[in-house]
């Protein structure tokens, strides 16, 4: 079952989990049973959908075959009433379009497109505008922009996003900058046809109050029920409860997601009884001190590790 464009616009609400890609410790190959188990656990915790092949999923380290296999596994585990997003951003417009076509064939409901950034100095507004228009024109599923200056080494300007938001097949943006002023700039473009999502789990309550409709949050990979509770409290109109639930998670998000990245995310998932497992080289797994730090940060933030 595929969502229509209208349904996708309505469904880009709530908490989405940028699922990690699980690998066999023995071979380094994809561990799809663990991957699917994680998806099922997150869906069971109440998330609105999952993102395959995002930054948390070590997308830059995967082959094209692995990307497709991960999406197929997720499609089998994500029910029709939740959203399946696929990260397809590539360094060339051509590969980005091909990945979007593959995503549609396998069953993704929409695609998340990070800007090309190897030639960062060449990524002028004109270049980015042309790239995103070509991708959106050719993509058989709706496109969500992805702003993550940490990895792109530049940001999508609010002015460019405002232009792109007018394209019929560009339906939103995930902003992982952590810059609330920049988020406000994107929110100026929000409409019935364009949704702004936060990518910062430490700011979900604030982003919602300012007009975001939810978030694609690394924090939700190991604290899904808490992220969903923040969102649900906001929906009830209880901003005080939403902020109170958010407060202890700020340091958790800053350390595990922001500072430690995929190795920290996977360690936190392991600590919570989910399937994190090893990262793929050149990334390195956390050492014993790092693992202990993750457990301490989780406990301090009220995210109780499994026994």
C-alpha positions as a printed NumPy array, in Angstrom:
array([[  0.   ,   0.   ,   0.   ],
       [  1.315,   3.458,  -0.899],
       [  0.209,   6.731,   0.632],
       [ -1.106,   9.423,  -1.653],
       [  0.576,  12.816,  -1.494],
       [ -2.317,  14.198,   0.564],
       [ -2.127,  11.386,   3.119],
       [  1.65 ,  11.78 ,   3.422],
       [  1.227,  15.465,   4.203],
       [ -1.224,  14.599,   6.936],
       [  0.933,  11.738,   8.218],
       [  4.153,  13.723,   8.691],
       [  3.208,  14.295,  12.296],
       [  4.61 ,  12.847,  15.476],
       [  7.837,  11.054,  16.332],
       [  9.822,   9.207,  13.666],
       [ 12.811,   6.979,  14.396],
       [ 15.922,   7.102,  12.157],
       [ 16.622,   3.406,  12.503],
       [ 20.208,   2.189,  12.939],
       [ 21.589,  -0.325,  10.47 ],
       [ 22.531,  -3.489,  12.335],
       [ 25.61 ,  -5.513,  11.398],
       [ 26.831,  -8.976,  12.3  ],
       [ 29.739,  -8.765,  14.699],
       [ 31.216, -11.9  ,  13.143],
       [ 31.039, -10.955,   9.449],
       [ 30.215,  -7.253,   9.241],
       [ 27.283,  -8.037,   6.938],
       [ 23.77 ,  -6.729,   7.502],
       [ 21.958,  -8.34 ,  10.417],
       [ 18.429,  -8.113,   9.083],
       [ 16.649, -10.114,  11.823],
       [ 17.945,  -7.653,  14.422],
       [ 17.087,  -4.743,  12.148],
       [ 13.521,  -5.92 ,  11.765],
       [ 13.199,  -6.579,  15.507],
       [ 14.22 ,  -2.975,  16.196],
       [ 11.646,  -1.658,  13.729],
       [  8.921,  -3.749,  15.337],
       [  9.908,  -2.578,  18.828],
       [  9.811,   1.081,  17.795],
       [  6.451,   0.689,  16.083],
       [  5.193,  -1.   ,  19.231],
       [  6.403,   1.968,  21.29 ],
       [  4.122,   4.25 ,  19.309],
       [  6.333,   6.053,  16.807],
       [  4.618,   7.431,  13.719],
       [  7.116,   5.815,  11.38 ],
       [ 10.748,   5.042,  10.724],
       [ 13.499,   6.42 ,   8.525],
       [ 15.852,   3.956,   6.85 ],
       [ 19.332,   5.069,   5.753],
       [ 19.586,   8.334,   7.621],
       [ 22.694,   9.619,   9.38 ],
       [ 21.987,   7.411,  12.395],
       [ 21.745,   4.468,  10.007],
       [ 25.335,   4.929,   8.801],
       [ 23.927,   5.451,   5.302],
       [ 27.218,   6.772,   3.946],
       [ 28.84 ,   3.415,   4.74 ],
       [ 26.301,   1.2  ,   2.943],
       [ 26.326,  -0.261,  -0.546],
       [ 23.37 ,   0.227,  -2.86 ],
       [ 22.374,  -3.417,  -2.371],
       [ 22.499,  -3.007,   1.414],
       [ 20.34 ,   0.106,   1.216],
       [ 17.703,  -1.785,  -0.746],
       [ 17.853,  -4.808,   1.558],
       [ 17.381,  -2.635,   4.65 ],
       [ 14.382,  -0.897,   3.095],
       [ 12.833,  -4.234,   2.123],
       [ 13.216,  -5.46 ,   5.714],
       [ 11.646,  -2.288,   7.068],
       [  8.777,  -2.429,   4.585],
       [  7.932,  -5.905,   5.853],
       [  7.789,  -4.624,   9.448],
       [  6.126,  -1.214,   9.11 ],
       [  2.311,  -1.409,   9.025],
       [  0.294,   0.546,   6.486],
       [ -0.88 ,   3.07 ,   9.065],
       [  2.69 ,   4.255,   9.765],
       [  5.113,   6.127,   7.511],
       [  8.21 ,   4.571,   5.966],
       [ 10.828,   7.136,   4.955],
       [ 13.998,   6.376,   3.026],
       [ 17.179,   8.438,   2.947],
       [ 18.263,   8.747,  -0.673],
       [ 20.565,  11.755,  -0.749],
       [ 23.696,  11.231,  -2.827],
       [ 26.576,  13.221,  -4.211],
       [ 25.134,  13.227,  -7.712],
       [ 21.658,  14.187,  -8.819],
       [ 21.563,  11.026, -10.921],
       [ 22.172,   8.599,  -8.03 ],
       [ 19.726,  10.491,  -5.813],
       [ 16.989,  10.083,  -8.418],
       [ 17.817,   6.411,  -8.92 ],
       [ 17.618,   5.804,  -5.188],
       [ 14.236,   7.543,  -5.08 ],
       [ 12.986,   5.286,  -7.867],
       [ 14.262,   2.238,  -5.969],
       [ 12.603,   3.512,  -2.798],
       [  9.234,   3.746,  -4.515],
       [  9.593,   0.266,  -6.002],
       [ 10.335,  -1.258,  -2.611],
       [  7.563,   0.609,  -0.845],
       [  8.823,   3.788,   0.808],
       [  6.164,   6.424,   1.353],
       [  8.527,   9.377,   0.982],
       [ 12.251,  10.09 ,   0.663],
       [ 14.58 ,  12.223,   2.779],
       [ 17.179,  14.053,   0.685],
       [ 20.319,  15.502,   2.228],
       [ 22.11 ,  17.969,  -0.028],
       [ 25.262,  16.907,  -1.881],
       [ 28.166,  18.151,   0.198],
       [ 31.51 ,  16.707,  -0.982],
       [ 31.929,  19.784,  -3.19 ],
       [ 30.574,  21.993,  -0.426],
       [ 32.045,  25.237,  -1.772],
       [ 30.231,  24.682,  -5.064],
       [ 26.828,  24.202,  -3.415],
       [ 25.481,  27.666,  -4.189],
       [ 21.764,  28.393,  -3.923],
       [ 21.509,  28.041,  -7.712],
       [ 23.174,  24.618,  -7.671],
       [ 21.059,  23.373,  -4.759],
       [ 17.879,  24.761,  -6.296],
       [ 18.555,  22.977,  -9.572],
       [ 19.47 ,  19.732,  -7.797],
       [ 16.382,  19.624,  -5.609],
       [ 14.057,  20.589,  -8.448],
       [ 15.438,  17.833, -10.653],
       [ 15.125,  15.287,  -7.847],
       [ 11.6  ,  16.387,  -6.949],
       [ 10.529,  16.413, -10.596],
       [ 11.758,  12.854, -11.097],
       [ 10.991,  11.263,  -7.72 ],
       [  7.921,   9.019,  -7.796],
       [  7.351,   9.662,  -4.077],
       [  7.254,  12.918,  -2.077],
       [ 10.534,  14.557,  -1.071],
       [ 11.527,  15.788,   2.384],
       [ 14.534,  18.111,   2.576],
       [ 17.246,  17.362,   5.141],
       [ 19.315,  20.077,   6.797],
       [ 22.229,  18.779,   8.867],
       [ 25.093,  21.293,   8.924],
       [ 27.154,  18.98 ,  11.146],
       [ 27.748,  16.67 ,   8.183],
       [ 26.964,  18.943,   5.215],
       [ 29.274,  21.746,   6.461],
       [ 26.739,  24.301,   5.277],
       [ 23.061,  24.939,   5.857],
       [ 20.03 ,  25.214,   3.639],
       [ 19.021,  28.852,   3.836],
       [ 15.452,  29.713,   4.818],
       [ 15.169,  31.638,   1.558],
       [ 16.058,  28.58 ,  -0.505],
       [ 13.758,  26.368,   1.547],
       [ 10.937,  28.862,   1.011],
       [ 11.44 ,  28.545,  -2.742],
       [ 11.647,  24.762,  -2.649],
       [  8.559,  24.489,  -0.454],
       [  6.493,  25.706,  -3.41 ],
       [  7.328,  22.577,  -5.431],
       [  4.361,  20.226,  -5.522],
       [  6.499,  17.191,  -4.631],
       [  8.552,  18.744,  -1.801],
       [  6.472,  18.296,   1.311],
       [  8.715,  19.132,   4.246],
       [ 12.096,  19.502,   5.88 ],
       [ 13.935,  17.779,   8.699],
       [ 16.143,  20.29 ,  10.509],
       [ 18.934,  18.752,  12.563],
       [ 20.884,  21.968,  13.066],
       [ 19.817,  22.511,  16.666],
       [ 19.619,  26.211,  15.758],
       [ 16.193,  27.427,  16.869],
       [ 16.568,  30.687,  14.948],
       [ 17.183,  28.725,  11.751],
       [ 14.225,  26.477,  12.567],
       [ 12.086,  29.597,  12.898],
       [ 13.191,  30.604,   9.407],
       [ 12.017,  27.275,   8.033],
       [  8.757,  27.531,   9.955],
       [  7.954,  30.7  ,   8.021],
       [  7.425,  28.384,   5.009],
       [  5.153,  25.882,   6.729],
       [  1.755,  25.369,   5.156],
       [ -0.846,  22.702,   4.577],
       [  1.509,  21.359,   1.918],
       [  4.871,  21.788,   3.7  ],
       [  5.77 ,  20.382,   7.12 ],
       [  8.725,  21.227,   9.347],
       [ 10.151,  18.437,  11.524],
       [ 12.845,  18.784,  14.161],
       [ 15.882,  16.545,  14.044],
       [ 16.984,  17.463,  17.554],
       [ 15.586,  15.29 ,  20.328],
       [ 16.605,  17.788,  22.979],
       [ 14.379,  20.457,  21.46 ],
       [ 11.212,  18.562,  20.54 ],
       [  8.917,  20.306,  23.022],
       [ 10.216,  23.743,  22.021],
       [ 10.027,  22.975,  18.304],
       [  6.435,  21.806,  18.644],
       [  5.458,  24.983,  20.457],
       [  6.991,  27.039,  17.666],
       [  5.099,  25.206,  14.939],
       [  6.971,  22.035,  14.033],
       [  4.716,  19.005,  13.557],
       [  7.053,  16.441,  15.081],
       [ 10.572,  15.145,  14.789],
       [ 12.834,  12.523,  13.272],
       [ 14.834,  11.871,  16.399],
       [ 17.895,   9.771,  17.153],
       [ 16.825,  10.022,  20.785],
       [ 13.737,   7.963,  19.958],
       [ 15.877,   4.96 ,  19.054],
       [ 16.421,   4.192,  22.73 ],
       [ 13.798,   6.412,  24.408],
       [ 10.863,   6.104,  22.025],
       [  8.111,   6.047,  24.639],
       [  9.491,   9.198,  26.288],
       [  9.659,  11.063,  22.97 ],
       [  6.114,   9.982,  22.138],
       [  4.995,  11.152,  25.6  ],
       [  6.448,  14.625,  24.917],
       [  4.521,  14.782,  21.659],
       [  1.297,  13.453,  23.17 ],
       [  1.433,  15.956,  26.045],
       [  1.812,  18.769,  23.547],
       [ -1.153,  17.487,  21.55 ],
       [ -3.257,  17.53 ,  24.724],
       [ -2.339,  21.176,  25.161],
       [ -0.231,  20.43 ,  28.239],
       [  2.928,  22.316,  27.351],
       [  4.11 ,  22.286,  30.96 ],
       [  4.096,  18.482,  31.022],
       [  5.712,  18.355,  27.594],
       [  8.543,  20.612,  28.734],
       [  8.947,  18.699,  31.995],
       [  9.285,  15.421,  30.11 ],
       [ 11.804,  17.034,  27.767],
       [ 14.096,  18.563,  30.386],
       [ 15.954,  15.451,  31.657],
       [ 16.428,  14.228,  28.093],
       [ 18.36 ,  17.289,  26.905],
       [ 21.675,  16.092,  28.307],
       [ 20.964,  12.535,  27.149],
       [ 20.434,  13.74 ,  23.598],
       [ 23.409,  16.11 ,  23.636],
       [ 25.818,  13.398,  24.769],
       [ 24.606,  10.22 ,  23.112],
       [ 23.18 ,  11.574,  19.867],
       [ 25.03 ,  14.839,  19.363],
       [ 28.476,  13.97 ,  20.705],
       [ 28.851,  10.206,  20.328],
       [ 26.82 ,   9.639,  17.148],
       [ 26.21 ,   6.116,  15.803],
       [ 28.561,   4.381,  18.271],
       [ 26.712,   6.054,  21.141],
       [ 23.292,   5.367,  19.67 ],
       [ 24.078,   1.701,  19.234],
       [ 25.537,   1.43 ,  22.73 ],
       [ 22.399,   3.054,  24.163],
       [ 20.172,   0.665,  22.228],
       [ 22.143,  -2.303,  23.537],
       [ 21.841,  -0.899,  27.061],
       [ 18.068,  -0.67 ,  26.648],
       [ 17.744,  -4.275,  25.507],
       [ 17.389,  -3.437,  21.806],
       [ 19.769,  -4.392,  19.002],
       [ 22.559,  -1.886,  18.517],
       [ 25.601,  -3.988,  17.835],
       [ 28.804,  -2.879,  16.136],
       [ 29.322,   0.132,  13.924],
       [ 30.992,  -0.185,  10.532],
       [ 34.552,   0.989,   9.937],
       [ 36.023,   3.502,   9.867],
       [ 33.784,   4.191,  12.867],
       [ 34.842,   2.489,  16.097],
       [ 32.696,   0.995,  18.826],
       [ 32.84 ,   2.637,  22.238],
       [ 35.389,   1.284,  24.684],
       [ 34.511,   0.155,  28.205],
       [ 34.702,   3.681,  29.571],
       [ 32.449,   4.943,  26.784],
       [ 29.895,   2.221,  27.422],
       [ 29.863,   3.025,  31.133],
       [ 29.39 ,   6.702,  30.329],
       [ 26.395,   5.92 ,  28.132],
       [ 24.747,   3.921,  30.91 ],
       [ 25.431,   6.715,  33.415],
       [ 23.956,   9.35 ,  31.09 ],
       [ 20.877,   7.209,  30.467],
       [ 20.329,   6.667,  34.181],
       [ 20.82 ,  10.37 ,  35.002],
       [ 18.244,  11.237,  32.342],
       [ 15.654,   8.832,  33.667],
       [ 16.094,   6.363,  30.797],
       [ 16.595,   3.179,  32.785],
       [ 18.971,   0.706,  31.134],
       [ 18.005,  -2.948,  30.971],
       [ 19.401,  -5.136,  33.737]])
